[in-house]
Amino acid sequence: MKGFLDFFNEVGKLKGMPRRGWVIREIKNPESIAEHTFRVALMAWLLADKKKTKMNIEKLIKMALIHDLCEVYAGDTTPYDSILPKDKKKRREIMKTWPRFSKIEREKLTKDKFNKEKKALIQIIEKLPIELKKEIKSLWLDYEKGLSREGRFFKQADRMESFLQATEYWHKYKKPMQKPIWLWARELFDEPLILELIEEINEKFYKGSLLKE
């Protein structure tokens, strides 16, 4: 039981860790990583259940629960981290656009992030039984690399939860800027159910105006 208790203590830290994407956008009292995990687990389950081609729901929910465990030690990172200046005024200007990198830069950033998070994941599950460690590592790699239908679907569900949260913050605080968020969405989403949900968000929050731009 000691290994389980140590693990539960460590992952409990995610309840108090604010998501960095909202911190750098100066959102007041931003959601924690654990709060994000709660809703994306529900989102993945309920949306996948609507798909005509059935998916492994148990696998999706497990993937949702473990996908950000590594952030206990690796921290939460964003695409902006390598380019953010210390000056707040300049930082706000950068946040008005979606960051662009060359192919070489993007590959390096992705590789560095993956290696850092993999090391952190191994550290946090170190005291768990061997079979559990194997399962968690397998689920995390599936999510990161999109190795299965469930992994690819959950990747989009994960981004969808962030997209919905950005919209909710906008209507509460008038930030973050919506233009880069919607540009990001147009580039990254292609799952039909996710696109359908985006249309609903557009209708509910923007009266259908943003998808016409």
C-alpha positions in Angstrom: 0.0 0.0 0.0 2.9 2.4 0.6 3.5 2.7 -3.2 -0.1 3.5 -3.8 -0.3 6.0 -1.0 2.9 7.8 -2.3 1.4 7.8 -5.8 -1.9 9.2 -4.6 -0.2 11.9 -2.6 1.9 13.0 -5.6 -0.9 13.1 -8.2 -3.0 15.0 -5.6 -0.7 17.9 -6.3 -2.4 18.3 -9.7 -5.5 19.6 -7.9 -3.6 22.7 -6.9 -1.5 23.2 -10.1 -3.1 25.9 -12.4 -2.9 25.3 -16.1 -0.1 27.4 -17.5 -1.9 28.3 -20.7 -4.4 30.3 -18.6 -1.7 31.7 -16.3 0.2 33.3 -19.1 -3.0 34.7 -20.5 -3.6 36.4 -17.1 -6.9 34.5 -16.3 -8.0 35.1 -12.7 -8.2 31.9 -10.6 -7.6 29.6 -13.6 -8.6 25.9 -13.6 -6.2 23.3 -12.2 -4.8 20.5 -14.2 -7.0 18.1 -12.3 -10.1 20.1 -13.1 -9.2 19.9 -16.8 -8.8 16.1 -16.4 -12.3 15.7 -14.9 -14.1 17.3 -17.7 -12.1 15.9 -20.6 -12.7 12.4 -19.1 -16.4 13.0 -19.3 -16.1 14.6 -22.7 -14.1 11.7 -24.2 -16.6 9.1 -22.8 -19.8 10.8 -23.9 -18.7 11.9 -27.3 -17.1 8.5 -28.1 -20.3 6.9 -27.1 -22.0 8.8 -29.9 -19.7 7.4 -32.6 -21.2 4.9 -35.0 -18.0 2.8 -34.9 -17.7 1.8 -31.3 -14.6 2.7 -29.3 -13.0 1.2 -26.2 -14.6 3.6 -23.6 -12.7 2.1 -20.7 -9.4 2.7 -22.5 -10.4 6.3 -23.3 -11.4 7.1 -19.7 -8.1 5.6 -18.4 -6.2 7.6 -21.0 -7.9 10.8 -19.8 -7.1 10.1 -16.2 -3.4 9.5 -16.8 -2.6 11.8 -19.7 -1.3 14.7 -17.6 0.2 12.8 -14.7 3.7 13.7 -15.8 3.0 17.4 -15.2 3.4 16.8 -11.5 7.2 16.8 -12.2 7.5 18.1 -15.7 5.1 21.1 -15.2 2.6 22.3 -17.7 4.0 23.7 -21.0 2.6 25.7 -23.8 3.7 26.5 -27.4 4.4 30.0 -26.3 7.0 29.2 -23.6 10.1 29.4 -25.8 9.2 32.8 -27.2 7.5 34.7 -24.3 9.3 37.9 -23.3 9.4 39.1 -19.7 7.8 42.4 -20.6 4.1 42.1 -20.0 3.1 44.5 -22.8 5.2 42.6 -25.4 3.8 39.3 -24.0 0.2 40.4 -24.5 1.0 41.3 -28.1 2.4 37.8 -28.8 -0.6 36.2 -27.2 -2.8 37.9 -29.8 -1.5 35.4 -32.4 -0.9 31.7 -32.6 2.9 30.9 -32.5 4.5 29.7 -35.7 7.7 27.7 -35.9 9.8 26.2 -38.6 9.6 22.5 -39.1 13.0 22.0 -37.4 12.0 24.2 -34.5 8.7 22.4 -34.1 10.3 19.0 -34.1 12.9 20.0 -31.5 10.3 21.5 -29.2 8.1 18.4 -29.6 11.0 16.1 -28.9 12.2 18.0 -25.9 8.7 18.1 -24.4 8.2 14.4 -25.0 11.5 13.4 -23.4 10.9 15.6 -20.4 7.4 14.4 -19.8 8.3 10.7 -20.4 11.0 11.0 -17.7 8.5 12.6 -15.3 5.9 9.9 -16.0 8.4 7.1 -15.2 9.3 8.9 -12.0 5.7 9.3 -10.8 4.6 5.7 -11.4 7.9 4.2 -10.1 6.4 2.7 -7.0 3.4 1.1 -8.6 3.1 -2.6 -9.5 4.9 -3.6 -12.7 1.7 -4.4 -14.6 0.1 -1.0 -13.7 3.3 0.8 -14.7 3.2 -1.0 -18.1 -0.4 -0.1 -18.7 0.0 3.6 -17.8 3.1 4.0 -19.9 1.3 2.2 -22.8 -1.8 4.5 -22.5 0.4 7.6 -22.3 2.4 6.7 -25.4 -0.8 5.9 -27.3 -2.1 9.4 -26.4 1.2 11.1 -27.3 1.8 9.3 -30.5 -1.8 8.6 -31.6 -1.1 4.9 -31.9 -4.8 3.8 -31.8 -8.2 5.1 -32.8 -8.7 5.9 -29.1 -5.4 7.7 -28.8 -6.2 9.9 -31.8 -9.7 10.5 -30.7 -8.7 11.5 -27.2 -6.0 13.9 -28.4 -8.8 15.9 -30.1 -11.1 15.6 -27.1 -8.2 16.9 -24.9 -7.8 19.9 -27.2 -11.6 20.4 -27.4 -11.8 20.7 -23.6 -9.2 23.5 -23.7 -11.1 25.2 -26.6 -14.3 25.1 -24.6 -12.6 26.5 -21.5 -11.1 29.3 -23.5 -14.6 30.2 -24.8 -16.0 30.2 -21.3 -13.2 32.4 -20.0 -13.7 34.8 -22.8 -17.3 35.3 -21.9 -16.4 35.8 -18.2 -13.2 37.9 -18.5 -13.0 39.0 -22.2 -9.8 37.0 -22.5 -8.0 35.1 -23.8 -8.1 36.5 -27.3 -10.4 34.4 -29.4 -8.8 34.8 -32.8 -5.7 32.6 -32.1 -7.9 30.0 -30.4 -10.2 29.7 -33.4 -7.2 29.7 -35.8 -5.8 26.8 -33.7 -9.1 25.0 -33.9 -9.4 25.3 -37.6 -5.9 23.7 -38.0 -6.1 20.9 -35.5 -9.6 19.5 -35.4 -10.9 17.0 -38.0 -12.9 14.6 -35.9 -16.6 14.9 -37.1 -18.1 14.9 -33.6 -15.6 17.5 -32.4 -16.4 19.7 -35.4 -20.1 19.3 -34.6 -19.5 20.5 -31.1 -17.5 23.5 -32.3 -20.5 24.5 -34.4 -22.7 24.3 -31.3 -20.2 26.4 -29.4 -20.2 29.0 -32.2 -24.0 29.1 -32.1 -24.3 29.2 -28.3 -21.6 31.8 -27.6 -21.3 33.8 -30.9 -24.7 33.4 -32.6 -22.9 31.6 -35.5 -20.7 34.6 -36.4 -17.1 33.2 -35.9 -17.3 30.2 -38.3 -18.3 32.7 -41.1 -15.0 34.6 -40.8 
